[in-house]
Amino acid sequence: MDLYASSHSLPNYPSSFLFKPKVNTFHTTLFPTKSAHFKPSFFSPNHLTLTTPMNPPTSLSSAAFVEHNNGSTSTSAPFHSETRVGEVKRVTKETNVSVRINLDGSGVADSSTGIPFLDHMLDQLASHGLFDVHVKATGDVHIDDHHTNEDVALAIGTALLQALGDRKGINRFGDFSAPLDEALIHVSLDLSGRPHLSYNLDIPTQRVGTYDTQLVEHFFQSLVNTSGMTLHIRQLAGRNSHHIIEATFKAFARALRQATEYDPRRRGTVPSSKGVLSRS
């Protein structure tokens, strides 16, 4: 493969000024089969256009390149053209749930479940995970919130499973501790394909508003069951029920964000010594 990187003329320094020339090294996860040319874009020195005889120009934004102090540049994320979106509709005699999740979103939250506190927690998932989360649900909340809480979580887990696909190139593991005032929650997870929940929260009250705090564990158990996720939740500190639960969702969002993001060194391979990550 022939690869050309255009050079830029150096400033006209006085001859008495000694300096080392700046060398730009580009690393990319794209491997065209024909000759390729990197051309500088007028947007910025770090914005490149990849052109090959077989493919139209593909823009690589400057966000994909990190300039270091020594003048070299490297990729901060590989180029992926596919959109990782999962969409699920779950209809039973008890609930009607629609979920859409974009793993590569910008934190858009649009949730209406009929359970105000659950909507607030789903907002945390979107905002801190930078996922676009759209959830619409109706259910028999006149009985209690149990069925709607469960089916929303089952649908979210299934949507995650769809969006992750074969899980090639992702970090797979996520780990985050989130404080919220006196509360501190640690979440560690593995997108292993093996569902397991280890849950250790000590929530002091039975309800937050009208929301039964027992439903927090049931939410994560349902999500784990359909997504094929290993999830550990530990409470390190906390006395306020609202703070404990909200810190849990924030820590989960950040850990899931870590796990679903791409590892540029993996170059699109499955993050497993077995070569495959499955639900079984």
C-alpha positions in Angstrom: 0.0 0.0 0.0 1.4 3.4 -0.9 0.6 6.0 1.8 1.5 9.7 1.4 1.2 12.4 4.0 1.5 15.9 2.7 4.1 18.1 4.3 3.7 21.7 5.4 6.4 24.3 4.8 8.3 25.3 7.9 8.3 28.9 9.1 11.2 31.1 8.0 13.2 31.2 11.2 16.4 33.2 11.5 19.4 31.0 10.8 20.7 31.7 14.4 17.6 29.9 15.8 18.2 26.3 16.3 15.2 23.9 16.4 14.2 20.4 15.6 11.8 20.0 12.7 8.3 18.9 13.7 7.4 15.5 12.4 3.7 14.4 12.2 3.1 10.7 12.3 -0.4 9.5 11.6 -1.8 6.2 12.8 -5.1 5.0 11.5 -7.2 1.9 11.7 -8.2 2.1 8.1 -6.3 -0.2 5.7 -7.3 0.5 2.1 -6.3 -2.2 -0.4 -5.4 0.3 -3.1 -3.1 3.3 -3.0 -4.3 6.0 -0.7 -3.5 9.6 -0.2 -4.0 11.7 2.9 -4.7 15.3 2.0 -4.9 18.1 4.5 -8.3 19.7 4.9 -8.9 23.4 5.0 -10.9 22.9 8.2 -7.8 22.4 10.4 -4.3 20.8 10.2 -5.7 17.7 12.0 -8.7 17.3 9.7 -7.8 14.8 7.0 -9.5 13.4 4.0 -8.8 9.8 3.0 -9.1 9.1 -0.7 -8.6 5.8 -2.5 -9.2 4.9 -6.1 -12.0 2.5 -5.0 -13.7 4.7 -2.4 -15.1 8.2 -2.3 -13.4 10.7 0.0 -14.1 9.9 3.6 -13.8 12.7 6.2 -12.0 11.9 9.4 -12.7 14.7 11.9 -10.0 16.2 14.1 -11.7 14.6 17.1 -10.2 11.3 15.9 -6.7 12.6 16.2 -4.9 13.7 19.3 -1.8 15.9 19.0 0.9 15.2 21.5 3.6 17.5 22.9 6.2 15.9 20.7 4.3 16.9 17.6 3.0 13.5 16.6 -0.6 12.6 16.2 -2.4 9.4 17.0 -6.0 8.2 16.8 -8.2 8.5 19.8 -10.9 6.3 18.3 -11.1 4.1 15.2 -13.4 5.0 12.4 -16.8 3.2 12.4 -19.4 4.1 9.9 -22.2 1.9 11.3 -24.7 3.4 13.8 -25.2 1.3 16.9 -28.9 1.5 17.6 -31.2 -0.9 19.3 -35.0 -0.7 19.0 -37.4 -2.9 20.9 -41.2 -3.0 21.3 -42.5 -5.2 24.1 -46.3 -5.7 24.4 -48.0 -7.8 27.1 -51.3 -7.8 28.8 -49.7 -5.7 31.5 -47.5 -3.2 29.6 -46.8 -1.7 26.2 -43.1 -0.6 26.0 -41.1 1.0 23.2 -37.3 1.6 23.5 -34.8 3.1 21.2 -31.1 3.5 22.3 -28.2 5.0 20.3 -24.9 4.0 21.9 -23.1 6.8 19.9 -25.5 9.5 20.8 -25.1 12.8 22.6 -27.1 12.3 25.8 -30.6 12.9 24.4 -33.2 11.8 27.0 -36.9 11.3 26.1 -38.5 9.0 28.6 -42.2 8.6 29.6 -42.9 5.5 31.6 -45.7 6.6 33.9 -43.2 6.3 36.8 -41.7 9.8 37.4 -38.7 8.6 39.4 -37.8 6.0 36.8 -38.0 8.7 34.1 -35.5 10.7 36.2 -33.1 7.7 36.5 -33.3 7.1 32.7 -32.4 10.7 32.2 -29.2 9.9 34.2 -28.5 7.0 32.0 -28.7 9.2 28.9 -26.9 12.2 30.2 -23.9 10.5 31.8 -23.6 7.7 29.3 -24.0 10.0 26.4 -26.5 7.6 24.9 -29.7 8.7 23.2 -32.4 7.0 25.2 -36.1 7.1 24.1 -38.5 5.1 26.2 -42.3 5.2 26.0 -44.3 2.9 28.3 -47.8 2.4 29.5 -48.7 -0.2 32.1 -50.8 -1.2 35.0 -49.4 1.3 37.4 -52.8 1.6 39.1 -51.8 -1.8 40.6 -48.2 -0.8 41.3 -45.0 0.0 39.3 -43.6 -3.5 39.3 -44.6 -4.7 35.8 -43.7 -1.4 34.1 -40.4 -1.2 35.9 -39.5 -4.7 34.9 -40.6 -4.6 31.3 -38.8 -1.3 30.7 -35.6 -2.8 32.0 -36.1 -6.0 29.9 -36.6 -3.9 26.8 -33.6 -1.7 27.5 -31.4 -4.8 28.0 -32.6 -6.2 24.7 -32.0 -2.9 22.9 -28.4 -2.9 24.3 -28.0 -6.4 23.0 -29.1 -5.4 19.5 -27.0 -2.2 19.5 -23.8 -4.0 20.5 -24.0 -6.5 17.7 -20.9 -8.7 17.6 -19.2 -6.3 20.1 -16.1 -6.1 17.9 -13.6 -3.4 18.9 -15.3 -2.3 22.1 -13.5 -2.0 25.5 -15.9 -4.6 27.0 -15.2 -3.7 30.6 -16.4 -0.6 32.5 -15.7 0.6 36.0 -16.8 3.8 37.7 -17.4 5.2 41.2 -19.9 8.1 41.4 -20.4 10.3 44.4 -23.6 12.2 45.1 -23.2 14.2 48.3 -22.8 11.7 51.1 -23.5 8.7 48.8 -20.7 6.8 46.9 -21.5 4.0 44.6 -19.1 1.7 42.7 -20.2 -0.1 39.5 -18.1 -2.6 37.6 -19.4 -4.4 34.5 -18.4 -6.8 31.7 -20.2 -7.1 28.4 -19.4 -10.7 28.5 -22.6 -12.3 27.2 -23.0 -14.0 30.6 -25.8 -12.5 32.7 -25.0 -12.0 36.4 -25.9 -9.4 39.0 -24.1 -8.8 42.2 -26.1 -6.1 44.1 -25.2 -4.6 47.4 -27.2 -1.4 48.1 -28.6 -0.6 51.5 -31.4 1.8 50.8 -32.8 3.1 54.1 -36.4 3.9 53.1 -39.1 1.8 51.4 -40.0 4.5 48.9 -38.6 7.6 47.1 -41.7 9.6 46.3 -44.1 6.9 45.0 -41.3 4.6 43.7 -40.7 1.4 45.7 -37.0 1.2 46.3 -37.1 -2.7 46.0 -37.6 -2.1 42.3 -34.0 -0.8 41.8 -32.6 -4.3 42.2 -35.3 -5.8 40.0 -34.6 -3.2 37.3 -31.0 -4.1 37.1 -31.6 -7.8 37.3 -34.1 -7.6 34.4 -31.6 -5.5 32.3 -28.8 -7.9 33.0 -30.9 -10.9 32.0 -31.7 -9.7 28.5 -28.4 -7.8 27.7 -26.0 -10.6 28.8 -24.1 -8.4 31.1 -22.1 -9.1 34.2 -22.8 -6.3 36.7 -21.5 -5.6 40.2 -23.1 -2.7 42.2 -21.6 -1.8 45.6 -22.5 0.9 48.0 -19.4 2.5 49.6 -21.3 5.2 51.5 -24.7 6.8 51.7 -27.7 7.6 53.9 -30.2 9.3 51.6 -32.2 7.0 49.5 -32.6 9.3 46.5 -28.8 10.0 46.5 -28.0 6.3 46.7 -30.2 5.3 43.8 -29.2 8.3 41.6 -25.5 7.7 42.2 -26.1 4.1 41.2 -27.6 5.1 37.8 -24.9 7.6 37.2 -22.1 5.2 38.0 -23.8 2.6 35.8 -24.1 5.0 32.9 -20.4 6.0 33.0 -19.3 2.3 33.4 -21.5 1.3 30.4 -20.1 4.2 28.4 -16.6 3.0 29.0 -17.5 -0.6 28.1 -19.3 0.3 24.9 -16.7 2.8 23.5 -14.1 1.6 21.0 -10.6 0.6 21.9 -8.4 2.0 19.0 -5.6 -0.6 19.7 -8.0 -3.5 19.2 -8.6 -2.6 15.6 -12.1 -4.0 15.3 -11.4 -7.4 16.8 -13.5 -9.1 19.4 -12.3 -8.4 23.0 -12.1 -12.0 24.0 -9.4 -14.7 23.9 -12.1 -17.0 22.6 -12.7 -14.7 19.6 -16.4 -14.4 20.2 -18.7 -12.8 22.8 -22.1 -14.3 22.9 -25.2 -14.5 25.1 -24.7 -18.2 25.8 
